[in-house]
Amino acid sequence: MARSRKIMRYMLLAVLAVVLTTSGVLRAQDPKIVSSGISMVGGDLETIDPGLAEASSQIEVINQIFVGLTAQDVVTAESGLGLASSYEVSEDGKTFTFTLMDNVPWVRYNAETDAVEEVTDESGAVRYVTADDVKYGMLRSLNPDTASPYSYVLAPYVVGATEYNAGEGSADDVAITVVDATTLEVTQPDAVPFAISIYGLWMARPVPQWTIEENGDAWTEPEFIYTNGPFALKEWAHDESITLVKNPFWPGSTTVPQAKLDEVTLRFLDPGVQFNEYLAGTIDAVQVPVEAIDQVKADATLSAEYVSGGNPCTYYIGFDNTEAPMDNAHLRRAFSFAIDRQSLVDNVTKRDETPAQWFVYPGLQAAPTLETNPDLGVKYDPELAKAELALALEELGLSDVSELPEIPYAYNDSSNHGAIAQAIQQMWTDTLGITVTLSPQDPTTYFSLLSEDAPLVYRAGWCQDYSDANNFDYDVFYSASSQNDTGFVDATYDEIVSKARTESDIDVRRDLYAQAEQILVVDKAAIAPTHWYTLNLLVKPGVERAPSVTGNEAYYLWDKS
């Protein structure tokens, strides 16, 4: 969830419409259908390969079809058991020994029989998920040749992995040991308690080596993919939809039970189209687009179907810290102080969201909160914004804002992000006299664009992959992070978040993250956080949705009464 993603990547979400079908045997002539739309990265999915995924939409699909050693409970946000039936931790807290469930088969959907089937090898024996499959999946993500965008998240929690991932070590030195078919040992360099959550993330999931080696990049297409989760991949009509079907061979775990629904179809639709289909009765659950919030709240029927709640994600404006003129910290601070965050959530998003004074989402383990750190971070201050602009112009050797080069503001092109971009554009013009050029981008490839060459100014977001502040401050903005699209580098920041990662006292950790946030969003103003997300859905009566608090939906928990 990420991721996110990236939000945000773990929300920076593509918009999907989801068709859910329930009831014993699926019959084409009389299906019971539930349709749902959730916010994910717009357009088709770039990938559903666990080793390559980085956007929330991709990860949300992966979570339905691949299960790792552990899994996050979307209702409680706690880390629970997934493929592992149990695990033990050594006395020094560094070595985790996982025992896998017996006889969990790899499966595939057979279009000819319209059924999910167990996969067999050349001799006809069922291929079960083994410790070797888990090790292969982890090493594949860590292999520098794979270029996994999230390998950096896993690497610090396995001895030898950082060196291997950097191309400076051997896979043989990575401390992932297969004891037997159902027993796996993983040793981390430091005793980090939340490592148990890391070992269940998508880049650490088991994947089927034989089909990857045989089919290359095409292995995730329906005719070649083999999965092990509560759903299997039935169809992927690129640019249109992706369909998942219940896997009857998944035995279920404490955190990832057997699916209650027979089929889930994710249709790639714009939020406005989703909403119109919801009104027409063809979709049963959708995320509410910005432009429809007032209508929903004012309508007696729609307001009764409206679901709102926490969503551990942060919306922010990123700056390329390495390219002029945004390499000037005074200019970045001017842009940030000029954003009226309260007005943005009151008049544009209208989703009861909270203005964000810093990056990490409050409520995560060790994260600062508005109660513990009310004065932390950045707030709207037009006078301070103008003062910072004057300092920026002086340092840049300019006499007026008209001498600044054109500054594009990029965003993934969906109605929600466009409305927010226009509002912030106007704030910058009104307060600073600077008019940025809006640059809407193809939502399907947007985050790849950020990773390859970040625009001067761009919108982004981040949703939790696991419930700890480390997932925001270290995983995203540590200088070596592959998600650090801003190019922000600060030695003091790196030192603080590295110390916080291994600190055991939660109060000390919270103070360290507060120090790091002050550097990130004020002293260096690498980004301008705008608001912390809320969940806003419309759900038809009769649809039983699991109340997720993680920013991800677990369709295996959904049902229809």
C-alpha positions in Angstrom: 0.0 0.0 0.0 2.1 1.3 -0.4 3.3 2.7 -2.4 1.5 2.9 -1.8 3.2 3.7 -3.2 3.9 5.8 -4.7 0.7 6.4 -3.3 1.6 7.6 -3.7 2.9 6.1 -5.4 0.7 4.2 -2.4 -2.2 6.4 -3.7 -1.5 8.3 -6.5 -4.1 6.3 -7.6 -5.5 5.1 -10.8 -9.2 5.0 -10.9 -10.8 1.6 -11.2 -14.3 0.4 -11.3 -14.7 -2.9 -9.5 -17.2 -5.6 -10.3 -17.6 -8.1 -7.5 -19.6 -11.3 -8.0 -20.7 -13.5 -5.2 -22.6 -16.8 -4.6 -21.3 -20.4 -4.8 -20.9 -21.4 -8.4 -20.5 -18.6 -10.9 -23.1 -18.9 -13.6 -22.9 -16.6 -16.7 -26.7 -16.4 -17.0 -27.4 -15.2 -13.5 -24.4 -13.6 -11.8 -24.9 -11.6 -8.6 -22.8 -8.6 -9.2 -21.4 -5.8 -7.1 -19.5 -3.0 -8.8 -17.0 -0.8 -7.0 -14.6 2.0 -7.9 -11.6 2.9 -5.9 -8.9 5.6 -6.5 -5.8 4.2 -8.0 -3.2 5.3 -10.6 -5.4 6.3 -13.6 -5.2 4.4 -16.8 -3.9 0.8 -17.4 -1.6 -0.8 -14.8 2.0 -0.6 -15.9 2.7 -3.9 -14.1 1.5 -6.5 -11.6 4.9 -8.0 -11.2 5.7 -8.0 -7.4 9.4 -7.2 -8.2 8.6 -4.2 -10.3 5.4 -2.6 -8.8 5.5 0.8 -7.1 2.1 2.4 -7.6 -0.8 1.8 -5.2 -3.1 0.5 -8.0 -0.5 -2.2 -9.0 0.1 -3.2 -5.4 -3.6 -3.4 -4.6 -4.0 -6.0 -7.3 -0.9 -7.9 -6.3 -2.2 -8.1 -2.7 -5.2 -10.1 -4.0 -3.3 -12.7 -6.0 0.1 -13.1 -4.2 0.4 -13.7 -0.4 3.8 -13.2 1.4 5.1 -14.6 4.7 3.1 -11.9 6.6 0.3 -9.6 5.7 -1.1 -6.4 7.0 -4.6 -6.6 8.4 -6.4 -3.8 6.6 -9.0 -3.4 9.4 -6.5 -3.0 12.3 -3.3 -2.1 10.4 -1.4 -4.7 12.4 1.0 -7.2 10.8 -0.4 -10.8 10.9 0.3 -14.1 9.3 0.0 -14.7 5.5 1.7 -17.6 3.9 3.5 -18.4 7.2 1.7 -20.4 9.7 4.0 -19.3 12.5 7.4 -17.6 13.1 10.0 -17.4 15.8 12.5 -14.6 16.6 16.0 -15.2 18.0 17.0 -13.9 21.4 19.0 -11.1 19.8 15.9 -10.1 17.7 17.8 -10.4 14.4 16.8 -13.8 13.0 13.3 -14.7 12.0 12.4 -18.4 11.3 9.2 -18.8 9.3 7.2 -22.0 9.0 5.1 -22.0 5.8 1.6 -23.5 5.6 1.6 -27.0 4.1 0.3 -27.7 0.6 -0.5 -24.2 -0.7 -0.5 -24.7 -4.5 0.4 -22.4 -7.3 -2.7 -21.9 -9.4 -3.8 -20.5 -12.7 -7.1 -19.7 -14.4 -7.9 -22.0 -17.3 -10.0 -20.2 -19.8 -11.0 -23.4 -21.6 -12.6 -24.9 -18.5 -13.5 -21.6 -16.9 -12.0 -22.7 -13.6 -9.0 -22.1 -11.4 -6.7 -25.1 -11.4 -3.7 -26.3 -9.4 -0.4 -26.0 -11.4 1.5 -29.3 -11.9 5.1 -29.9 -13.0 6.4 -32.1 -15.9 5.7 -35.2 -13.9 2.1 -34.2 -13.1 2.9 -33.4 -9.4 1.2 -30.3 -7.9 3.6 -27.4 -7.5 3.3 -26.1 -4.0 4.6 -22.8 -2.7 7.9 -23.5 -0.9 10.6 -21.7 1.0 12.6 -21.7 -2.2 9.9 -19.7 -3.9 10.0 -17.1 -1.2 13.8 -16.9 -1.3 13.7 -16.6 -5.1 11.2 -13.8 -5.0 13.2 -11.8 -2.4 16.5 -12.4 -4.3 14.9 -11.5 -7.6 13.8 -8.1 -6.2 17.2 -7.5 -4.6 19.1 -8.5 -7.8 20.3 -5.2 -9.3 19.5 -6.5 -12.8 15.8 -6.6 -11.9 15.9 -2.8 -11.1 13.2 -3.3 -8.6 12.0 0.2 -7.5 11.3 -1.1 -4.0 14.3 -3.3 -3.4 15.7 -0.5 -1.2 12.9 -1.1 1.3 13.8 -4.8 1.8 17.5 -4.5 1.6 18.3 -3.0 5.0 16.5 -5.8 6.8 18.5 -8.7 5.4 22.2 -9.2 6.0 24.2 -8.9 2.8 21.2 -7.5 0.8 22.3 -3.9 0.6 25.7 -4.9 -0.9 24.0 -7.4 -3.3 21.4 -4.8 -4.4 24.2 -2.3 -5.0 26.1 -4.7 -7.3 28.9 -4.9 -4.7 28.1 -8.3 -3.2 27.0 -11.8 -4.0 23.5 -13.4 -3.7 25.2 -16.2 -1.8 26.0 -13.8 1.0 22.4 -12.6 1.4 21.1 -14.1 4.7 18.0 -15.8 3.4 18.3 -19.5 4.3 16.1 -22.3 3.1 16.0 -24.9 5.9 13.6 -27.2 4.2 10.6 -26.9 1.9 8.4 -25.1 4.5 11.1 -23.4 6.7 12.9 -20.2 5.9 15.3 -18.1 8.0 15.9 -14.4 7.4 18.5 -12.5 9.4 18.7 -8.7 9.6 21.7 -6.6 10.5 20.0 -4.8 13.4 17.2 -5.8 15.7 14.3 -3.8 14.1 10.9 -4.9 15.5 8.9 -3.8 12.5 11.0 -5.9 10.1 8.3 -8.6 10.4 6.1 -6.2 8.3 8.8 -5.8 5.7 9.1 -9.5 5.0 5.5 -9.6 3.9 5.6 -6.7 1.5 5.0 -7.2 -2.3 8.7 -7.1 -3.3 9.3 -10.0 -0.8 6.5 -12.2 -2.1 7.1 -15.7 -3.6 6.9 -15.7 -7.4 7.0 -18.7 -9.8 10.6 -19.0 -11.1 9.9 -21.4 -13.9 7.3 -19.2 -15.8 9.4 -16.1 -15.3 12.4 -17.7 -16.8 10.4 -19.2 -19.7 8.2 -16.2 -20.5 10.2 -13.1 -19.5 8.3 -9.9 -19.1 5.1 -11.5 -20.4 4.9 -13.8 -17.4 2.2 -11.6 -15.7 -0.2 -12.1 -18.7 -3.2 -14.4 -17.9 -1.9 -17.2 -20.0 1.4 -17.4 -18.2 0.9 -16.2 -14.7 0.7 -18.5 -11.6 -0.4 -17.1 -8.3 -1.0 -18.2 -4.7 -3.5 -15.8 -3.2 -7.2 -15.7 -2.5 -7.8 -14.6 -6.1 -6.3 -15.7 -9.4 -5.9 -13.6 -12.6 -8.7 -14.4 -15.0 -8.4 -11.6 -17.6 -6.3 -8.5 -18.3 -7.8 -6.5 -21.1 -5.2 -3.8 -21.3 -6.5 -0.2 -21.1 -9.9 -1.5 -20.2 -10.1 -3.9 -17.2 -8.5 -6.6 -15.1 -10.6 -9.5 -13.7 -9.8 -11.6 -10.7 -11.5 -14.9 -9.8 -11.7 -16.7 -6.5 -9.0 -19.2 -5.9 -10.7 -22.2 -4.1 -7.3 -23.7 -3.3 -6.1 -20.9 -1.1 -6.6 -22.3 2.5 -6.8 -18.9 4.2 -4.8 -17.5 7.0 -5.6 -15.5 10.1 -5.1 -12.2 8.1 -5.9 -13.3 4.6 -8.9 -15.6 4.7 -10.5 -17.3 1.8 -12.4 -14.9 -0.6 -16.1 -14.5 -0.1 -16.6 -13.2 -3.6 -16.3 -15.2 -6.8 -15.1 -12.5 -9.1 -13.7 -9.0 -9.1 -13.4 -6.9 -12.3 -11.4 -3.7 -12.1 -12.4 -1.3 -14.9 -10.0 1.5 -15.8 -12.3 4.6 -15.6 -12.0 8.3 -14.8 -13.5 9.2 -11.4 -16.3 11.2 -13.1 -17.3 8.3 -15.2 -17.3 6.0 -12.2 -19.6 8.4 -10.3 -22.0 8.6 -13.2 -22.2 4.8 -13.5 -22.8 4.7 -9.7 -25.7 7.0 -10.1 -27.0 4.9 -13.0 -26.8 1.8 -10.8 -24.1 0.0 -12.7 -21.4 0.4 -10.0 -22.0 -0.3 -6.4 -19.0 1.4 -4.7 -16.9 4.3 -5.9 -14.5 6.9 -4.6 -16.2 10.3 -4.6 -14.7 12.7 -7.1 -13.9 16.2 -5.8 -16.5 17.8 -8.0 -19.3 15.6 -6.6 -18.7 16.0 -2.9 -21.3 18.8 -2.4 -23.9 16.9 -4.4 -23.3 13.7 -2.3 -23.5 15.5 1.0 -26.7 17.4 0.0 -28.5 14.3 -1.4 -30.5 12.3 1.2 -29.9 9.0 -0.6 -26.3 9.5 -1.5 -25.4 10.9 2.0 -26.8 7.8 3.6 -24.5 5.7 1.3 -21.4 7.9 2.0 -18.5 6.3 3.8 -15.7 8.5 5.3 -12.7 7.5 7.4 -9.0 7.7 7.9 -6.6 7.0 5.1 -2.8 7.0 6.0 -1.6 9.0 3.0 -0.1 12.4 2.5 -0.6 14.6 -0.6 2.4 16.8 -1.4 4.0 19.0 -3.9 7.5 17.9 -4.9 10.3 20.1 -6.1 13.4 19.1 -8.1 16.0 20.2 -5.5 18.8 19.8 -8.1 17.6 22.0 -11.0 17.4 25.8 -11.2 15.5 27.7 -10.0 13.9 25.1 -7.7 17.4 24.3 -6.3 17.0 27.4 -4.3 15.6 26.7 -0.8 14.2 30.2 -0.3 12.1 29.8 -3.5 10.9 26.4 -2.4 9.9 27.8 1.0 8.1 30.7 -0.7 6.1 28.2 -2.7 5.3 26.2 0.4 4.3 29.1 2.7 2.0 30.5 -0.1 -0.2 27.4 -0.1 -3.4 28.0 1.9 -3.9 24.4 3.0 -7.1 25.1 5.0 -8.7 26.8 2.0 -7.6 23.9 -0.1 -9.4 21.2 2.0 -12.4 23.4 2.7 -13.1 24.7 -0.8 -11.5 22.2 -3.2 -11.2 18.7 -1.9 -14.1 19.1 0.6 -13.5 15.7 2.1 -13.0 16.7 5.7 -9.2 16.3 5.2 -6.6 17.8 7.5 -4.1 20.4 6.3 -0.6 18.7 6.5 2.1 20.5 8.3 4.6 17.8 7.6 5.1 14.6 5.6 4.6 11.5 7.8 1.0 10.7 8.4 0.0 11.2 12.1 -1.1 8.0 13.9 1.6 5.7 12.4 4.0 4.2 14.9 6.3 6.9 16.3 4.9 9.6 14.1 4.5 13.2 15.4 0.8 14.2 15.9 -0.9 17.6 16.0 -1.3 16.9 19.8 2.3 16.1 20.5 3.8 18.6 18.0 1.3 21.3 17.2 3.9 23.9 16.1 5.9 21.5 13.9 6.3 22.0 10.2 4.9 24.4 7.7 1.7 26.5 7.7 0.2 29.1 5.4 2.0 32.4 5.9 1.7 34.8 2.9 4.0 37.4 4.4 6.7 34.9 5.1 6.2 33.5 1.6 6.9 37.0 0.2 9.9 37.5 2.4 11.4 34.1 1.2 10.7 35.1 -2.4 12.6 38.3 -2.0 15.6 36.3 -0.6 15.3 33.8 -3.4 15.4 36.6 -6.1 18.4 38.2 -4.4 20.3 34.9 -4.4 19.3 34.2 -8.0 20.5 37.6 -9.1 17.0 38.6 -10.3 15.2 41.8 -9.8 11.6 40.6 -10.4 9.6 37.4 -10.7 9.1 38.0 -14.4 12.8 37.1 -14.8 12.2 33.6 -13.5 12.2 30.9 -16.2 9.0 29.1 -17.0 8.1 26.7 -14.1 5.9 23.7 -15.1 3.7 22.0 -12.5 3.1 18.4 -13.5 0.4 16.1 -12.2 -1.3 12.9 -13.3 -4.3 13.9 -15.3 -7.5 13.1 -13.5 -10.2 15.5 -12.3 -9.2 15.5 -8.7 -5.6 16.4 -9.2 -6.4 18.9 -11.9 -8.7 20.8 -9.5 -6.1 20.9 -6.8 -3.4 22.0 -9.2 -5.5 24.9 -10.5 -6.2 26.0 -6.9 -2.5 26.0 -5.9 -1.5 27.6 -9.2 -3.9 30.5 -8.3 -2.5 30.7 -4.7 1.0 31.1 -6.1 -0.1 33.8 -8.5 -2.0 35.7 -5.9 0.6 35.6 -3.2 3.9 35.5 -5.1 3.0 36.9 -8.5 4.3 33.7 -10.1 2.2 31.8 -12.6 3.3 28.2 -13.0 2.4 26.3 -16.2 0.1 23.4 -15.5 1.4 20.2 -17.2 -1.1 17.3 -17.0 0.5 13.9 -17.7 -0.6 10.5 -18.7 -1.6 8.8 -15.4 -0.4 5.3 -16.5 3.2 6.3 -16.8 3.2 9.3 -14.5 5.3 7.8 -11.7 7.8 6.3 -14.0 8.2 9.9 -15.3 9.0 11.1 -11.8 11.5 8.4 -11.2 13.3 9.0 -14.5 13.4 12.8 -14.5 11.3 14.7 -12.0 9.7 17.9 -13.3 10.6 21.2 -11.6 7.3 21.1 -9.6 5.0 18.1 -9.4 2.2 16.6 -7.3 2.8 13.3 -5.5 1.6 11.5 -2.5 2.6 8.6 -0.3 0.5 6.0 1.5 1.7 3.6 4.1 3.2 0.3 3.2 3.4 -0.7 6.8 2.3 1.2 9.9 5.5 3.0 11.0 6.9 6.5 10.5 10.0 4.9 9.0 8.0 4.1 5.9 7.7 7.8 5.2 10.7 9.6 6.5 13.4 6.9 5.8 11.9 4.9 2.9 11.0 8.0 0.8 13.5 10.8 1.6 16.6 9.1 2.8 19.2 10.3 0.3 19.8 6.9 -1.3 16.0 6.1 -1.6 14.9 5.2 -5.1 11.6 7.0 -4.3 13.4 10.3 -3.5 12.5 11.9 -6.8 13.3 15.4 -5.4 17.0 14.7 -5.2 16.9 16.0 -1.7 20.2 15.2 0.2 20.9 16.3 3.7 23.5 14.5 5.9 21.8 15.6 9.2 18.5 14.3 8.0 20.0 11.0 7.0 21.7 10.6 10.3 18.4 11.3 12.2 16.2 8.9 10.3 18.8 6.2 10.4 19.0 6.5 14.2 15.2 6.6 14.5 14.9 3.4 12.5 16.8 1.3 15.1 15.8 3.2 18.3 13.6 1.2 20.6 12.0 4.0 22.7 9.0 5.2 20.9 9.1 8.7 22.5 12.7 9.1 21.4 11.8 7.9 17.9 8.9 10.4 17.7 11.2 13.3 18.7 13.7 12.2 16.1 11.1 12.1 13.3 9.9 15.5 14.4 13.5 16.8 14.0 13.7 15.2 10.6 10.4 16.6 9.4 11.5 20.2 10.3 14.5 19.8 8.1 12.5 18.2 5.3 9.6 20.6 5.0 10.9 23.9 6.5 14.7 24.2 6.7 15.2 22.6 3.3 11.6 22.7 2.1 12.3 19.7 -0.2 8.6 19.3 -0.6 5.4 21.1 0.3 2.9 18.8 2.1 -0.6 19.9 1.5 -3.1 17.6 3.2 -3.5 14.2 4.9 -6.0 12.0 3.1 -9.4 10.8 4.2 -11.3 7.9 2.7 -14.4 8.9 0.8 -16.6 6.2 -0.8 -20.1 5.7 -1.9 -21.3 2.1 -1.2 -24.7 0.7 -2.2 -26.9 -1.0 0.4 -26.2 -4.7 0.5 -22.5 -4.4 -0.2 -20.4 -5.5 2.8 -17.1 -3.7 2.6 -14.3 -4.4 5.1 -13.5 -1.1 6.9 -9.9 -0.6 5.7 -7.7 1.8 7.6 -4.6 1.2 5.5 -5.5 3.0 2.2 -5.9 -0.4 0.5 -8.9 -2.5 -0.2 -8.9 -6.2 0.6 -11.5 -7.6 -1.8 -11.1 -11.1 -0.2 -12.9 -9.5 2.8 -15.7 -8.0 0.8 -19.1 -9.7 0.6 -22.6 -9.2 -0.7 -25.6 -9.8 1.5 
